[in-house]
Amino acid sequence: MDETKSGTKNGTADGTAGGTADGTADGTADGTRTALVTGANKGIGYAIAAGLGALGHRVGVGARDADRRAAAVARLRAAGVDAFGVPLDVTDQESVTAAAELLGRVAGRLDVLVNNAGVPGEMGPGWFQDPTGLDLDVLRAVLETNVLGVIRVTNAVLPLLRRSGSPRVVNLSSGVASLTRQAAPGSGIGPVMAAYAPSKTFLNAVTVQYARQLAGSGVLVNAACPGLVATDFTGFHGSRTPEQGAAAAVRLATLPDGGPSGGFFEDAGPIPW
Ligand SMILES: NC(=O)c1ccc[n+]([C@@H]2O[C@H](COP(=O)([O-])OP(=O)(O)OC[C@H]3O[C@@H](n4cnc5c(N)ncnc54)[C@H](OP(=O)(O)O)[C@@H]3O)[C@@H](O)[C@H]2O)c1
């Protein structure tokens, strides 16, 4: 199976041959919206891909490992999703450039980008990152994926997003990014995480800058908090399922024109910065 070829219903999609998915100039003859989800091989990213697929999107499964990517594409297709694989390591500019080229060939444009790929960084016992002894290489690695990776991917696919009538960008943030919640005594925000939490605060700040820059362009850019979800990321601690964690991102990925941009949302509504 070549999972970089889209499994579109008409069976004509060839993501590797240089044409668009359905032979039209923008690959949109049937109005199908195309999404890219980074880190979609498992966890919340997989659930976002499944959720968008269930809503009729054609979904690019961005993943860095070939076997995990192929398995996710196969699972999504078995569930009826029009999925195709997008080799993608968000920390590698060459990989990101190639992913954007593949999307251009497969779909000719991009309607939804979900920047989901993220890492917590090395933790001490008790899921804890002590700022007073922080290994700067841990911080660099977390920022490289959670912040620089998002900027790298967004900028690479922005020309494709600009070809959409209703482009949406969703960045997977976290409630721990909220400085208001971090600073509130007894907020129950969880342990000190000196690399991970600030990386998501930085991501929120970047999200606002994109929203400001793209205001009036039709591109809506927002940050989503999934809540505490049982995935590899949390060692499967957390009361929420990946599907529940995906809900806020799916909602922001499918906002109507004129919807909010530059916001930070969880299921219950806006999160204080
Ligand atoms: N779980 C939670 O409670 C929670 C709470 C708040 C926010 N979040 C955020 O939600 C997002 C997804 O988390 P999750 O719980 O689903 O985590 P997860 O199960 O660990 O999945 C993370 C995904 O990101 C991918 N990834 C990591 N580095 C990458 C890179 N350099 N290039 C491409 N893909 C990369 C992983 O791929 P591999 O399989 O190749 O490693 C995996 O597909 C993250 O941004 C996280 O910060 C999670």
The ligand as a Tripos MOL2 file, in Angstrom:
@<TRIPOS>MOLECULE
LIG
   48    52     1     0     0
SMALL
NO_CHARGES

@<TRIPOS>ATOM
      1 N1         -2.4570   14.3680   26.6490 N.am      1 LIG1
      2 C1         -2.7680   15.4730   27.3010 C.2       1 LIG1
      3 O1         -3.3280   15.4240   28.4270 O.2       1 LIG1
      4 C2         -2.5010   16.8210   26.7030 C.ar      1 LIG1
      5 C3         -2.9070   17.9490   27.4370 C.ar      1 LIG1
      6 C4         -2.6840   19.2210   26.9040 C.ar      1 LIG1
      7 C5         -2.1030   19.3500   25.6630 C.ar      1 LIG1
      8 N2         -1.7050   18.2400   24.9650 N.ar      1 LIG1
      9 C6         -1.0930   18.4470   23.6500 C.3       1 LIG1
     10 O2         -1.7760   17.6850   22.6750 O.3       1 LIG1
     11 C7         -0.8690   17.2990   21.6430 C.3       1 LIG1
     12 C8         -0.9750   15.8070   21.4220 C.3       1 LIG1
     13 O3         -0.6790   15.1550   22.6450 O.3       1 LIG1
     14 P1         -0.9590   13.6050   22.8860 P.3       1 LIG1
     15 O4         -1.3650   13.4760   24.2950 O.co2     1 LIG1
     16 O5         -1.8140   13.0360   21.8230 O.co2     1 LIG1
     17 O6          0.5420   13.0380   22.7630 O.3       1 LIG1
     18 P2          1.1230   11.6800   22.1600 P.3       1 LIG1
     19 O7          0.1550   10.5610   22.2930 O.co2     1 LIG1
     20 O8          2.4880   11.5340   22.7600 O.co2     1 LIG1
     21 O9          1.2630   12.0230   20.6130 O.3       1 LIG1
     22 C9          2.1530   13.0180   20.1940 C.3       1 LIG1
     23 C10         2.2380   12.9710   18.6900 C.3       1 LIG1
     24 O10         3.1810   13.9760   18.2740 O.3       1 LIG1
     25 C11         4.1060   13.3460   17.4000 C.3       1 LIG1
     26 N3          5.3830   14.0350   17.3470 N.ar      1 LIG1
     27 C12         6.2150   14.3560   18.3630 C.ar      1 LIG1
     28 N4          7.3070   14.9580   17.8770 N.ar      1 LIG1
     29 C13         7.1480   15.0430   16.5330 C.ar      1 LIG1
     30 C14         7.9270   15.5600   15.4780 C.ar      1 LIG1
     31 N5          9.1370   16.1130   15.6920 N.pl3     1 LIG1
     32 N6          7.4410   15.4960   14.2200 N.ar      1 LIG1
     33 C15         6.2350   14.9380   13.9790 C.ar      1 LIG1
     34 N7          5.4600   14.3960   14.9270 N.ar      1 LIG1
     35 C16         5.9260   14.4550   16.1960 C.ar      1 LIG1
     36 C17         4.2360   11.9180   17.9250 C.3       1 LIG1
     37 O11         4.8240   11.0800   16.9620 O.3       1 LIG1
     38 P3          5.6610    9.7520   17.3580 P.3       1 LIG1
     39 O12         4.6560    8.6630   17.5640 O.co2     1 LIG1
     40 O13         6.5530    9.5500   16.1720 O.co2     1 LIG1
     41 O14         6.4310   10.0720   18.6160 O.co2     1 LIG1
     42 C18         2.7650   11.6210   18.1730 C.3       1 LIG1
     43 O15         2.1210   11.3140   16.9750 O.3       1 LIG1
     44 C19         0.5200   17.7740   22.0780 C.3       1 LIG1
     45 O16         0.8170   18.9980   21.4360 O.3       1 LIG1
     46 C20         0.3540   17.9920   23.5740 C.3       1 LIG1
     47 O17         1.2430   18.9690   24.0760 O.3       1 LIG1
     48 C21        -1.8920   16.9870   25.4590 C.ar      1 LIG1
@<TRIPOS>BOND
     1     1     2 1
     2     2     3 2
     3     2     4 1
     4     4     5 ar
     5     4    48 ar
     6     5     6 ar
     7     6     7 ar
     8     7     8 ar
     9     8     9 1
    10     8    48 ar
    11     9    10 1
    12     9    46 1
    13    10    11 1
    14    11    12 1
    15    11    44 1
    16    12    13 1
    17    13    14 1
    18    14    15 2
    19    14    16 1
    20    14    17 1
    21    17    18 1
    22    18    19 2
    23    18    20 1
    24    18    21 1
    25    21    22 1
    26    22    23 1
    27    23    24 1
    28    23    42 1
    29    24    25 1
    30    25    26 1
    31    25    36 1
    32    26    27 ar
    33    26    35 ar
    34    27    28 ar
    35    28    29 ar
    36    29    30 ar
    37    29    35 ar
    38    30    31 1
    39    30    32 ar
    40    32    33 ar
    41    33    34 ar
    42    34    35 ar
    43    36    37 1
    44    36    42 1
    45    37    38 1
    46    38    39 2
    47    38    40 1
    48    38    41 1
    49    42    43 1
    50    44    45 1
    51    44    46 1
    52    46    47 1
@<TRIPOS>SUBSTRUCTURE
     1 LIG1         1 GROUP 0 **** ****
